[in-house]
Structures are given as structure tokens and as C-alpha cells.
Amino acid sequence: MAVPGVEWAIWELMGTGTERARRKAASLGRICRRWAADGERGNGCPAASVVPPAMMAS
């Protein structure tokens, strides 16, 4: 279960090349994996179909 907007954000952070951005990307990746694992167990986020404004494509 992948969220394209989140994947894009992770790749963009990794691409900046700064240590801080890499840490933030790793954190976001861990959060995303935990969320996906919860969804597979049936504890999905009630707002899973809602896309935060920051993640919407322009």
C-alpha cells in the first residue's frame, strides 16, 4: 500500500543530499510503512481516502 504523494516527497528529500533531509525522509518512510502495516491488519486510517492539501498534485 503506497501513497504516491508521500513517495514523491521522500524522493525529493533524499535528492537534496543534506543529512537533515535524509533523516526526515527516513522518518517519513518509517511512518508510512507503519501506517501501511496497520492498514493490512484492518486498522486503516478512517481518513485514508483524504489527501492532505500539501500532497495534492498541482
N, CA, C and O atoms as CSV, one atom per row, in Angstrom:
chain,resi,resn,atom,element,x,y,z
A,1,MET,N,N,0.860,-1.161,0.000
A,1,MET,CA,C,0.000,0.000,0.000
A,1,MET,C,C,0.913,1.231,0.000
A,1,MET,O,O,1.520,1.563,1.018
A,2,ALA,N,N,0.999,1.882,-1.116
A,2,ALA,CA,C,1.882,3.043,-1.226
A,2,ALA,C,C,1.067,4.295,-1.520
A,2,ALA,O,O,0.032,4.236,-2.185
A,3,VAL,N,N,1.534,5.392,-1.032
A,3,VAL,CA,C,0.900,6.678,-1.282
A,3,VAL,C,C,1.829,7.460,-2.201
A,3,VAL,O,O,2.886,7.916,-1.766
A,4,PRO,N,N,1.447,7.623,-3.479
A,4,PRO,CA,C,2.350,8.272,-4.434
A,4,PRO,C,C,2.863,9.642,-3.984
A,4,PRO,O,O,4.032,9.955,-4.208
A,5,GLY,N,N,2.031,10.451,-3.366
A,5,GLY,CA,C,2.468,11.772,-2.912
A,5,GLY,C,C,3.551,11.688,-1.854
A,5,GLY,O,O,4.489,12.485,-1.844
A,6,VAL,N,N,3.413,10.716,-0.962
A,6,VAL,CA,C,4.405,10.532,0.096
A,6,VAL,C,C,5.699,9.995,-0.500
A,6,VAL,O,O,6.791,10.428,-0.132
A,7,GLU,N,N,5.564,9.035,-1.434
A,7,GLU,CA,C,6.766,8.513,-2.089
A,7,GLU,C,C,7.519,9.634,-2.791
A,7,GLU,O,O,8.747,9.699,-2.727
A,8,TRP,N,N,6.792,10.505,-3.455
A,8,TRP,CA,C,7.412,11.635,-4.159
A,8,TRP,C,C,8.146,12.532,-3.165
A,8,TRP,O,O,9.276,12.952,-3.416
A,9,ALA,N,N,7.499,12.821,-2.037
A,9,ALA,CA,C,8.118,13.687,-1.029
A,9,ALA,C,C,9.403,13.063,-0.489
A,9,ALA,O,O,10.397,13.758,-0.277
A,10,ILE,N,N,9.378,11.755,-0.267
A,10,ILE,CA,C,10.573,11.068,0.230
A,10,ILE,C,C,11.699,11.174,-0.786
A,10,ILE,O,O,12.832,11.486,-0.419
A,11,TRP,N,N,11.403,10.918,-2.067
A,11,TRP,CA,C,12.433,11.007,-3.111
A,11,TRP,C,C,12.984,12.417,-3.229
A,11,TRP,O,O,14.187,12.600,-3.414
A,12,GLU,N,N,12.111,13.423,-3.123
A,12,GLU,CA,C,12.569,14.814,-3.206
A,12,GLU,C,C,13.503,15.154,-2.048
A,12,GLU,O,O,14.529,15.804,-2.246
A,13,LEU,N,N,13.149,14.716,-0.841
A,13,LEU,CA,C,14.005,14.968,0.322
A,13,LEU,C,C,15.349,14.274,0.165
A,13,LEU,O,O,16.393,14.855,0.457
A,14,MET,N,N,15.319,13.027,-0.299
A,14,MET,CA,C,16.568,12.286,-0.484
A,14,MET,C,C,17.441,12.961,-1.535
A,14,MET,O,O,18.667,12.957,-1.428
A,15,GLY,N,N,16.814,13.533,-2.538
A,15,GLY,CA,C,17.546,14.157,-3.630
A,15,GLY,C,C,18.259,15.438,-3.251
A,15,GLY,O,O,19.170,15.865,-3.960
A,16,THR,N,N,17.868,16.062,-2.148
A,16,THR,CA,C,18.528,17.307,-1.759
A,16,THR,C,C,19.953,17.054,-1.294
A,16,THR,O,O,20.814,17.929,-1.395
A,17,GLY,N,N,20.197,15.850,-0.785
A,17,GLY,CA,C,21.552,15.474,-0.400
A,17,GLY,C,C,21.996,15.933,0.980
A,17,GLY,O,O,23.117,15.628,1.389
A,18,THR,N,N,21.151,16.659,1.713
A,18,THR,CA,C,21.565,17.091,3.048
A,18,THR,C,C,21.265,15.996,4.069
A,18,THR,O,O,20.331,15.212,3.898
A,19,GLU,N,N,22.056,15.953,5.111
A,19,GLU,CA,C,21.874,14.945,6.159
A,19,GLU,C,C,20.508,15.111,6.831
A,19,GLU,O,O,19.831,14.123,7.115
A,20,ARG,N,N,20.110,16.347,7.083
A,20,ARG,CA,C,18.824,16.605,7.736
A,20,ARG,C,C,17.670,16.102,6.871
A,20,ARG,O,O,16.729,15.496,7.383
A,21,ALA,N,N,17.738,16.351,5.570
A,21,ALA,CA,C,16.686,15.900,4.661
A,21,ALA,C,C,16.627,14.379,4.612
A,21,ALA,O,O,15.541,13.802,4.565
A,22,ARG,N,N,17.784,13.727,4.625
A,22,ARG,CA,C,17.796,12.259,4.617
A,22,ARG,C,C,17.167,11.694,5.885
A,22,ARG,O,O,16.444,10.699,5.833
A,23,ARG,N,N,17.443,12.334,7.031
A,23,ARG,CA,C,16.822,11.877,8.283
A,23,ARG,C,C,15.315,12.056,8.222
A,23,ARG,O,O,14.564,11.169,8.629
A,24,LYS,N,N,14.870,13.198,7.717
A,24,LYS,CA,C,13.430,13.455,7.601
A,24,LYS,C,C,12.775,12.451,6.653
A,24,LYS,O,O,11.681,11.959,6.929
A,25,ALA,N,N,13.437,12.148,5.546
A,25,ALA,CA,C,12.905,11.177,4.589
A,25,ALA,C,C,12.813,9.793,5.228
A,25,ALA,O,O,11.835,9.075,5.019
A,26,ALA,N,N,13.821,9.419,6.000
A,26,ALA,CA,C,13.807,8.118,6.672
A,26,ALA,C,C,12.663,8.053,7.678
A,26,ALA,O,O,11.987,7.031,7.789
A,27,SER,N,N,12.449,9.135,8.402
A,27,SER,CA,C,11.357,9.209,9.365
A,27,SER,C,C,10.013,9.058,8.664
A,27,SER,O,O,9.157,8.289,9.104
A,28,LEU,N,N,9.836,9.783,7.592
A,28,LEU,CA,C,8.594,9.732,6.833
A,28,LEU,C,C,8.375,8.328,6.267
A,28,LEU,O,O,7.248,7.833,6.252
A,29,GLY,N,N,9.436,7.697,5.808
A,29,GLY,CA,C,9.331,6.331,5.299
A,29,GLY,C,C,8.890,5.349,6.369
A,29,GLY,O,O,8.055,4.481,6.117
A,30,ARG,N,N,9.458,5.486,7.578
A,30,ARG,CA,C,9.064,4.605,8.689
A,30,ARG,C,C,7.599,4.801,9.042
A,30,ARG,O,O,6.876,3.828,9.258
A,31,ILE,N,N,7.159,6.043,9.102
A,31,ILE,CA,C,5.758,6.346,9.412
A,31,ILE,C,C,4.850,5.725,8.361
A,31,ILE,O,O,3.821,5.132,8.685
A,32,CYS,N,N,5.239,5.866,7.109
A,32,CYS,CA,C,4.456,5.333,6.002
A,32,CYS,C,C,4.356,3.805,6.083
A,32,CYS,O,O,3.280,3.245,5.876
A,33,ARG,N,N,5.467,3.134,6.383
A,33,ARG,CA,C,5.451,1.672,6.495
A,33,ARG,C,C,4.574,1.220,7.658
A,33,ARG,O,O,3.840,0.240,7.534
A,34,ARG,N,N,4.644,1.930,8.792
A,34,ARG,CA,C,3.806,1.565,9.942
A,34,ARG,C,C,2.336,1.734,9.606
A,34,ARG,O,O,1.509,0.887,9.942
A,35,TRP,N,N,2.017,2.842,8.938
A,35,TRP,CA,C,0.636,3.109,8.556
A,35,TRP,C,C,0.135,2.022,7.607
A,35,TRP,O,O,-0.988,1.540,7.753
A,36,ALA,N,N,0.962,1.633,6.635
A,36,ALA,CA,C,0.579,0.593,5.682
A,36,ALA,C,C,0.385,-0.743,6.400
A,36,ALA,O,O,-0.546,-1.482,6.081
A,37,ALA,N,N,1.245,-1.059,7.356
A,37,ALA,CA,C,1.122,-2.313,8.100
A,37,ALA,C,C,-0.167,-2.328,8.915
A,37,ALA,O,O,-0.830,-3.362,8.998
A,38,ASP,N,N,-0.530,-1.203,9.514
A,38,ASP,CA,C,-1.783,-1.121,10.259
A,38,ASP,C,C,-2.968,-1.311,9.329
A,38,ASP,O,O,-3.954,-1.946,9.703
A,39,GLY,N,N,-2.884,-0.771,8.129
A,39,GLY,CA,C,-3.965,-0.904,7.155
A,39,GLY,C,C,-4.164,-2.345,6.723
A,39,GLY,O,O,-5.296,-2.770,6.492
A,40,GLU,N,N,-3.086,-3.099,6.613
A,40,GLU,CA,C,-3.174,-4.505,6.228
A,40,GLU,C,C,-3.814,-5.347,7.322
A,40,GLU,O,O,-4.384,-6.402,7.045
A,41,ARG,N,N,-3.720,-4.881,8.564
A,41,ARG,CA,C,-4.331,-5.608,9.679
A,41,ARG,C,C,-5.775,-5.197,9.902
A,41,ARG,O,O,-6.433,-5.714,10.805
A,42,GLY,N,N,-6.276,-4.276,9.096
A,42,GLY,CA,C,-7.660,-3.854,9.242
A,42,GLY,C,C,-7.844,-2.646,10.133
A,42,GLY,O,O,-8.980,-2.266,10.420
A,43,ASN,N,N,-6.773,-2.035,10.575
A,43,ASN,CA,C,-6.863,-0.846,11.416
A,43,ASN,C,C,-6.602,0.402,10.588
A,43,ASN,O,O,-5.948,1.337,11.050
A,44,GLY,N,N,-7.109,0.415,9.378
A,44,GLY,CA,C,-6.824,1.509,8.452
A,44,GLY,C,C,-7.242,2.861,8.987
A,44,GLY,O,O,-8.138,2.970,9.824
A,45,CYS,N,N,-6.595,3.862,8.501
A,45,CYS,CA,C,-6.907,5.229,8.878
A,45,CYS,C,C,-8.307,5.569,8.387
A,45,CYS,O,O,-8.604,5.325,7.218
A,46,PRO,N,N,-9.185,6.122,9.228
A,46,PRO,CA,C,-10.543,6.443,8.787
A,46,PRO,C,C,-10.565,7.483,7.674
A,46,PRO,O,O,-11.539,7.570,6.927
A,47,ALA,N,N,-9.521,8.255,7.558
A,47,ALA,CA,C,-9.470,9.286,6.522
A,47,ALA,C,C,-8.500,8.887,5.414
A,47,ALA,O,O,-7.863,9.745,4.803
A,48,ALA,N,N,-8.387,7.581,5.155
A,48,ALA,CA,C,-7.412,7.094,4.184
A,48,ALA,C,C,-7.653,7.645,2.788
A,48,ALA,O,O,-6.712,7.781,2.006
A,49,SER,N,N,-8.904,7.965,2.465
A,49,SER,CA,C,-9.191,8.463,1.122
A,49,SER,C,C,-8.958,9.967,1.011
A,49,SER,O,O,-9.034,10.526,-0.083
A,50,VAL,N,N,-8.681,10.617,2.117
A,50,VAL,CA,C,-8.465,12.061,2.119
A,50,VAL,C,C,-6.991,12.346,1.864
A,50,VAL,O,O,-6.118,11.776,2.518
A,51,VAL,N,N,-6.722,13.226,0.914
A,51,VAL,CA,C,-5.344,13.598,0.597
A,51,VAL,C,C,-5.079,14.973,1.189
A,51,VAL,O,O,-5.785,15.925,0.856
A,52,PRO,N,N,-4.072,15.105,2.065
A,52,PRO,CA,C,-3.758,16.422,2.625
A,52,PRO,C,C,-3.411,17.403,1.511
A,52,PRO,O,O,-2.807,17.006,0.514
A,53,PRO,N,N,-3.779,18.678,1.656
A,53,PRO,CA,C,-3.514,19.667,0.608
A,53,PRO,C,C,-2.054,19.724,0.177
A,53,PRO,O,O,-1.776,19.979,-0.994
A,54,ALA,N,N,-1.119,19.495,1.086
A,54,ALA,CA,C,0.301,19.569,0.743
A,54,ALA,C,C,0.710,18.438,-0.195
A,54,ALA,O,O,1.730,18.546,-0.876
A,55,MET,N,N,-0.053,17.372,-0.243
A,55,MET,CA,C,0.304,16.223,-1.066
A,55,MET,C,C,-0.425,16.207,-2.409
A,55,MET,O,O,-0.142,15.354,-3.251
A,56,MET,N,N,-1.349,17.128,-2.621
A,56,MET,CA,C,-2.098,17.153,-3.873
A,56,MET,C,C,-1.217,17.654,-5.010
A,56,MET,O,O,-0.412,18.569,-4.837
A,57,ALA,N,N,-1.386,17.042,-6.165
A,57,ALA,CA,C,-0.630,17.478,-7.343
A,57,ALA,C,C,-1.182,18.808,-7.827
A,57,ALA,O,O,-2.389,19.046,-7.785
A,58,SER,N,N,-0.295,19.662,-8.280
A,58,SER,CA,C,-0.768,20.963,-8.758
A,58,SER,C,C,-0.945,20.953,-10.253
A,58,SER,O,O,-1.338,21.964,-10.836
